[in-house]
Amino acid sequence: MRSPVGRIDGVDAFRQHTARVGRITGSEAFDVTVRRCDAMTVVGCLREMHIVCVPDVTPFVVQAAITRVGCRTETAG
């Protein structure tokens, strides 16, 4: 999943996007929160990645707010 509207990509689209981003040299998560409500869990954090866009140049810093939602189902337990 990526983008502000929560677009969910298939495997091939995700791989294509990741290949265009550049080499990630570091990644950290800050202010992680977890909220559980019955059969649903919401995890949020701030993420900072260091991405090499041009060789031999200081990595570019990208920051993003990340949210993941998980729902328990009959088959997933």
Backbone as a chain_set.jsonl record, in Angstrom:
{"seq": "MRSPVGRIDGVDAFRQHTARVGRITGSEAFDVTVRRCDAMTVVGCLREMHIVCVPDVTPFVVQAAITRVGCRTETAG", "coords": {"N": [[0.852, -1.16, 0.0], [0.539, 2.218, -0.803], [0.713, 5.774, -1.072], [-1.206, 8.798, -0.397], [-3.947, 8.228, -0.364], [-4.217, 5.624, 0.277], [-3.727, 3.589, -1.614], [-3.711, 0.293, -2.816], [-1.336, -1.797, -4.02], [-0.722, -4.398, -6.41], [1.504, -7.261, -6.493], [3.341, -7.08, -8.699], [3.155, -4.336, -9.47], [4.025, -3.133, -7.097], [6.69, -4.059, -6.997], [7.735, -2.827, -9.313], [7.494, -0.099, -8.619], [9.195, -0.014, -6.359], [11.649, -0.657, -7.549], [12.192, 1.671, -8.96], [12.678, 3.559, -6.998], [15.277, 3.664, -5.809], [18.377, 2.814, -4.097], [17.956, 1.917, -0.772], [19.499, 3.059, 2.06], [19.123, 3.223, 4.74], [16.606, 2.983, 7.285], [14.146, 4.057, 9.543], [11.686, 3.824, 12.145], [9.462, 5.913, 13.907], [7.612, 7.066, 16.794], [5.657, 4.973, 17.091], [2.423, 3.603, 17.11], [-0.112, 1.43, 18.345], [-3.326, 0.262, 17.958], [-5.978, -1.642, 19.122], [-9.064, -3.015, 18.265], [-11.638, -5.004, 18.813], [-11.898, -7.136, 16.177], [-10.0, -5.85, 14.677], [-6.871, -4.255, 13.991], [-4.923, -1.336, 14.177], [-2.016, 0.109, 13.067], [0.308, 2.678, 13.35], [2.897, 4.965, 12.293], [5.754, 7.181, 12.059], [7.958, 7.298, 9.391], [11.315, 7.234, 8.345], [13.425, 7.289, 5.618], [16.558, 6.741, 4.026], [17.654, 7.372, 0.903], [19.541, 6.464, -1.905], [19.892, 8.371, -4.622], [21.599, 9.383, -6.539], [24.727, 8.151, -7.387], [27.569, 8.4, -5.185], [26.735, 10.701, -3.878], [25.321, 12.35, -1.053], [22.788, 10.483, 0.611], [19.277, 10.946, -0.087], [16.765, 12.141, 2.068], [13.704, 10.8, 3.003], [10.578, 11.274, 4.43], [7.675, 9.856, 5.889], [4.255, 9.376, 6.834], [2.925, 6.466, 8.059], [0.352, 4.063, 7.881], [-1.155, 1.073, 8.815], [-3.68, -1.358, 8.504], [-5.108, -4.129, 9.969], [-7.283, -6.896, 9.718], [-8.932, -9.374, 11.476], [-9.937, -12.543, 10.349], [-12.195, -15.294, 9.77], [-10.673, -17.416, 8.682], [-8.049, -16.523, 9.023], [-7.638, -16.283, 11.701]], "CA": [[0.0, 0.0, 0.0], [1.272, 3.477, -0.786], [0.041, 7.008, -1.479], [-2.044, 9.372, 0.659], [-5.308, 7.702, -0.357], [-4.211, 4.215, 0.655], [-3.786, 2.708, -2.776], [-3.13, -1.024, -2.574], [-0.743, -2.301, -5.253], [-0.432, -5.808, -6.559], [2.923, -7.586, -6.336], [4.136, -6.551, -9.811], [3.189, -2.869, -9.372], [4.876, -2.802, -5.953], [8.085, -4.295, -7.395], [8.126, -1.779, -10.264], [7.67, 1.142, -7.852], [10.376, -0.161, -5.516], [12.831, -0.637, -8.415], [12.433, 3.059, -9.381], [12.971, 4.42, -5.849], [16.706, 3.794, -5.535], [18.862, 1.956, -3.011], [17.675, 2.435, 0.571], [20.662, 2.791, 2.909], [18.708, 3.216, 6.139], [15.184, 3.211, 7.513], [13.785, 4.04, 10.961], [10.294, 4.138, 12.476], [9.333, 6.712, 15.128], [6.249, 7.304, 17.296], [4.805, 3.839, 16.71], [1.215, 3.397, 17.919], [-0.908, 0.249, 18.008], [-4.671, 0.309, 18.544], [-6.733, -2.867, 18.852], [-10.516, -2.891, 18.45], [-12.287, -6.262, 18.435], [-11.199, -7.934, 15.167], [-9.185, -4.975, 13.842], [-5.704, -3.607, 14.592], [-4.398, -0.224, 13.389], [-0.646, 0.449, 13.444], [0.757, 3.894, 12.686], [4.228, 5.442, 12.671], [6.472, 8.059, 11.15], [9.075, 6.525, 8.847], [12.35, 8.017, 7.673], [14.295, 6.453, 4.794], [17.678, 7.396, 3.349], [17.646, 6.749, -0.413], [20.595, 6.901, -2.823], [19.34, 8.699, -5.943], [22.754, 9.606, -7.411], [25.92, 7.573, -6.753], [28.588, 9.292, -4.617], [26.1, 11.898, -3.31], [24.641, 12.049, 0.205], [21.432, 9.96, 0.398], [18.121, 11.819, 0.057], [15.941, 11.71, 3.202], [12.259, 10.811, 2.748], [9.788, 11.005, 5.628], [6.286, 9.544, 5.561], [3.37, 8.832, 7.87], [2.505, 5.141, 7.601], [-0.738, 3.431, 8.625], [-1.529, -0.27, 8.358], [-4.879, -1.869, 9.169], [-5.256, -5.572, 9.842], [-8.582, -7.399, 10.18], [-8.963, -10.807, 11.738], [-11.012, -13.229, 9.639], [-12.443, -16.666, 10.23], [-9.584, -18.296, 8.26], [-6.744, -16.018, 9.453], [-7.54, -16.371, 13.155]], "C": [[0.9, 1.226, 0.0], [0.364, 4.582, -1.301], [-0.897, 7.493, -0.397], [-3.45, 8.791, 0.729], [-5.352, 6.213, -0.055], [-4.343, 3.263, -0.503], [-3.099, 1.392, -2.444], [-2.649, -1.577, -3.906], [-0.655, -3.814, -5.231], [1.071, -6.024, -6.474], [3.762, -6.954, -7.443], [4.249, -5.032, -9.755], [4.083, -2.428, -8.219], [6.353, -2.97, -6.314], [8.576, -3.224, -8.366], [8.373, -0.461, -9.544], [8.961, 1.087, -7.037], [11.66, -0.093, -6.345], [13.184, 0.788, -8.839], [12.919, 3.945, -8.239], [14.465, 4.659, -5.668], [17.076, 2.936, -4.34], [18.617, 2.628, -1.666], [18.841, 2.045, 1.472], [20.318, 2.776, 4.392], [17.229, 3.51, 6.255], [14.912, 3.106, 9.012], [12.309, 4.373, 11.11], [10.266, 4.854, 13.823], [7.866, 6.803, 15.526], [5.271, 6.21, 16.869], [3.624, 3.737, 17.67], [0.48, 2.159, 17.416], [-2.238, 0.376, 18.726], [-5.428, -0.942, 18.123], [-8.194, -2.635, 19.186], [-11.169, -4.166, 17.932], [-11.433, -7.031, 17.427], [-10.273, -7.098, 14.29], [-8.026, -4.382, 14.645], [-5.209, -2.526, 13.64], [-3.019, 0.128, 13.941], [-0.243, 1.686, 12.654], [2.151, 4.266, 13.148], [4.697, 6.509, 11.688], [7.694, 7.286, 10.69], [10.041, 7.467, 8.134], [13.264, 7.056, 6.93], [15.385, 7.317, 4.176], [17.872, 6.659, 2.023], [18.754, 7.342, -1.281], [19.963, 7.115, -4.194], [20.45, 8.861, -6.978], [23.977, 9.019, -6.709], [26.891, 8.659, -6.282], [28.032, 10.624, -4.11], [25.386, 11.471, -2.031], [23.22, 11.552, -0.066], [20.353, 11.01, 0.679], [17.255, 11.276, 1.194], [14.463, 11.876, 2.846], [11.56, 10.47, 4.053], [8.336, 10.789, 5.22], [5.544, 9.081, 6.802], [2.793, 7.534, 7.311], [1.382, 4.63, 8.498], [-1.034, 2.075, 7.996], [-2.73, -0.726, 9.172], [-4.955, -3.364, 8.905], [-6.592, -6.004, 10.426], [-8.502, -8.911, 10.339], [-10.157, -11.399, 10.996], [-11.176, -14.63, 10.21], [-11.259, -17.577, 9.892], [-8.232, -17.84, 8.78], [-6.576, -16.055, 10.968], [-7.388, -15.051, 13.759]], "O": [[1.901, 1.27, 0.714], [-0.665, 4.301, -1.914], [-1.343, 6.705, 0.436], [-4.087, 8.855, 1.781], [-6.418, 5.602, -0.124], [-5.004, 2.231, -0.387], [-2.018, 1.386, -1.854], [-3.447, -1.801, -4.816], [-0.53, -4.43, -4.173], [1.83, -5.059, -6.392], [4.795, -6.349, -7.156], [5.333, -4.49, -9.97], [4.822, -1.452, -8.349], [7.174, -2.118, -5.976], [9.712, -2.762, -8.253], [9.356, 0.223, -9.827], [9.732, 2.046, -7.033], [12.656, 0.469, -5.89], [14.358, 1.088, -9.058], [13.519, 4.99, -8.493], [14.866, 5.789, -5.392], [16.208, 2.396, -3.654], [19.022, 3.771, -1.45], [19.143, 0.862, 1.635], [21.135, 2.361, 5.213], [16.662, 4.21, 5.416], [15.389, 2.183, 9.673], [11.747, 5.114, 10.304], [10.956, 4.457, 14.762], [6.98, 6.635, 14.688], [4.192, 6.496, 16.351], [3.797, 3.78, 18.888], [0.455, 1.879, 16.218], [-2.287, 0.571, 19.94], [-5.514, -1.267, 16.939], [-8.524, -2.124, 20.256], [-11.24, -4.373, 16.721], [-10.362, -7.526, 17.778], [-9.804, -7.583, 13.26], [-8.176, -4.05, 15.82], [-5.085, -2.762, 12.438], [-2.87, 0.41, 15.13], [-0.427, 1.742, 11.438], [2.551, 3.928, 14.262], [4.105, 6.704, 10.627], [8.391, 6.683, 11.506], [9.628, 8.377, 7.415], [13.813, 6.124, 7.519], [15.158, 8.481, 3.844], [18.21, 5.475, 2.007], [18.892, 8.561, -1.382], [19.548, 6.159, -4.85], [20.271, 8.523, -8.148], [24.24, 9.354, -5.554], [27.012, 9.709, -6.912], [28.79, 11.578, -3.934], [24.898, 10.344, -1.942], [22.515, 12.136, -0.889], [20.501, 11.849, 1.567], [17.035, 10.068, 1.272], [14.028, 12.954, 2.439], [11.908, 9.489, 4.709], [7.829, 11.455, 4.318], [6.125, 8.476, 7.703], [2.238, 7.517, 6.212], [1.45, 4.749, 9.721], [-1.146, 1.961, 6.776], [-2.791, -0.508, 10.382], [-4.877, -3.808, 7.759], [-6.99, -5.541, 11.495], [-8.057, -9.624, 9.439], [-11.251, -10.835, 11.01], [-10.379, -15.079, 11.034], [-10.873, -18.416, 10.706], [-7.342, -18.669, 8.967], [-5.464, -15.872, 11.464], [-7.29, -14.939, 14.981]]}, "num_chains": 1, "name": "protein.A"}
